[in-house]
Amino acid sequence: MGLVVFDCDGTLVDSQHAIFRSMEVAFNNFGLPVPGREDVRRIVGLPLAGAISQLAPTASPELVEGLRAAYSNEWQKMRKSQTLEEPLYPGTLEVIEDLSAAGWLLGVATGKSYAGLVATLNHYGIYEKFVTLQTSDKVACGKPYPDMLLAALDEADVDKANAVMIGDTTFDMDMSRNAGVRAIGVNWGYHDASELMACGAECVINRFEDLKSALTQKSENK
């Protein structure tokens, strides 16, 4: 057994409606054209400021920071008013329970803020299941750089040969490759399975229930 590191948005939780809503509000606040949903889908997983920079490539650093703050404020407003749509994907709780019971160490590496991730995990009562939580505001460089995975390995005291990253975007696969860690893609998030495979996923699962067998298969093939 080793360390299984999950992405959050698009892998553990379906937060697309909240992401679209927050981005729409942020751009409207500054009188800017609202990015299309497909454009927004393509940048989910990146650190927020970097994602906004891709959506608004001509924006000044000051404008990017204003958009970032407006996005975060809308997200926090939804959380406080209990209107935040961030449901777990089917099978998430069962898989986390099963992997933990089987002896796997669990972690998260996400473009979310640390406070946002903790709030999400606590909402579903699974915070204590994870031995390492890595977020874009805890490291110098977020995805696709390896910093979060390397920090997770260090905190969990696990060699990279015994770790696996689980994610839904090419950013997750690129981070894994840059860190020298195996990667498994999931086919229910923001990037297509063919893209995940092209970026280094060893396989792409269609149901969370398939993860345990995929992990066992990898362990046996070492």
N, C-alpha and C positions, 0 to 999 in steps of 0.2 A: 504494500500500500504506500501511497505517497500523498502529494498535495494536488487538489483539484481547485483551480482558480476560475471563478465565473465572472464574465461580464455581467452588468446589471440590466440596463435598458436594452430591450430587444432580446434578452436571453433569459433573465429571471422574471422581469416584469414587462408588461405591455404598456408603455408610457407614451405611445405615439400621439394620442389625442392631447395630452397635457403638454407635450413638446410643441406640437403645432399651435396650440392655443397661446402658449407663452411667447413663441416667436412672433406670432401675429400681433399680439398686444405690443411687444417691444418695438417692432417696425412701425406700427401705426402711431405709437407715441412720438416718434421722430419724423412722421410724415413721409416715410419711405415706402416704396412698393413692397408688399408682403411677398416673400419668397414662395414659390410653388411647393406643394407638399413633397413632390419627388425630390426636389433640391434639398429640402430639409431632411428627408430620409437618408440622403447620401452622406450627411455630415454627422449623424448621430453616433456618438462614441468618442468624438474628438473633444479635447478641452473646450469649454464653452466659448471663450474668447477666440480661439482658433477657428471654431466652427462658424461663428458670426463673421469673421474675417473672410471666410470662403464665400459666404452668402452675400456679403457686401464688400467686394474686393477693393473698391475705391474709397471706403470709409477711412477717416483719420483714426489714429489710436484713441483719441478722446471720444469719438462717436462710437467706436467699437465698445469702449468701456461703458458708455451710456446705455447702449443696447444690451450689453451683458447684465448690467444692474437692473434694467427694466424687465428683462426675461426672468431673472432670479426673484425679483419682487412679485411678479405675477405668480410664479411657482409657489412661493411662500404664502401668498394670499389664498391660493387654492387649497393648500395644505391646512391652513388655519381655519378656513371655512368648511373643511371636509368635503370639498368638491373636486379634489384631485383624483383623476382617473389613472390608476397605476396598478391594475390587477396582476396577480401572478399568472404566469402561463400554466396551462393544465399540466399536472404532474410535478410541479416544482417542489411543493412541500414534501411529497412522498419520496422523491429522489434525494433531497437533502437529508431527510431522516434515514433513508436506507444507506447512503454513502457514509454518513457519520457513524451509524451503528456498525458498519462493516470495517471501520478503522481508518477511513480516509480522513486526512486533514482537509479543511475547506477554507477557501479564501475568496475575495472579490477584488477585481481590478477594473475600475470604471471611470468614465469621464465625469460622473457626478461629483458634487462636492462631498466632503466627508460628512458634514452635518446632514445633507440630503440622503446619503446612503444609510447612515445610522437610523434616521427617521423611518426610511422604507423598511429596513430589516426589523426594527422594533415594532412597526405596525403589524407585521405578520408573525411576530414572536420567534424569529429565527436569528436574531443578532448573536446569541450565545453559541450558535453552531459554527461560527467562523473564527479561525485563529488569526487571520490577517485580513485587514481591510485597507486597500490601496486606492486612493482617489487622485484626481488630477491636481488638486490643490495641496497635496502632500509631497509632490515630487517636482523636480526641476522641469522635466519634460513629460508630457502625457503621451498617449498613443499617437503614432505607432512606435515611439521610442520604447526601449526595454525597461525604463526606470521602475515602473510599477511592479512588473514581474520580478525583477531582481530584488526589489525591496521585500516582496512577498516571500521569496525563497529565503532571504536572510532572516526575516522575522519568524518564519515557520521552521527554520533550520533544516531545510530540505534541499538536496542536490537537484540541479535542473533536470537530470536524467530521470528523476522520480516525480516530475511535475507535469501537469497537463492543463492547458488553457482551454476554456469553453466559451465560445463567443459567436456572435451573429454577423460581424462585419469584417471587412478586409483589414480594418485597423487592428482588430484583435489578432488576426492571423499574422500580420506584419510584426506586431509587438512580440508575438511568440517566437517567430523566426529570428528576430533581432536579439532575443534573450536566450536562444538556443533551447527553447522549450517546445514540446509537442503541442499540437493544437487539434481540437475537434470543433467543427462548425455545427451550428443549429440552423434549421431550415424554416424558422418561423419569425425571424427578425427583419433587419433592414437591408441586407445585401443577399444576392442570389447564391444558391449553392455552388454554381459553376465558378463564381468569383472567389468564393471561399477556398475551393479546391485549387484554383489557380494560384492563390496566395499561400498555399502550404498546408491547408487542413488535411489531416490524414484520412478523415472521413467526415461526412455531414449527416447528422441524425435528423429524422423527421418527427420523432416524438421524444419527450424527455425520458420516457420509460426505457428507451433504447440506450441511454447513456451508460448505465452500469455494465451492460454487456460489452459496449465499446471500450470502456476502461479496462475491463478484465481481459479482453482480447489483446489490448496493447501491452498489458503487463506480461501476458504469456509470450508475446512476441519479442520481448527485450532480449 
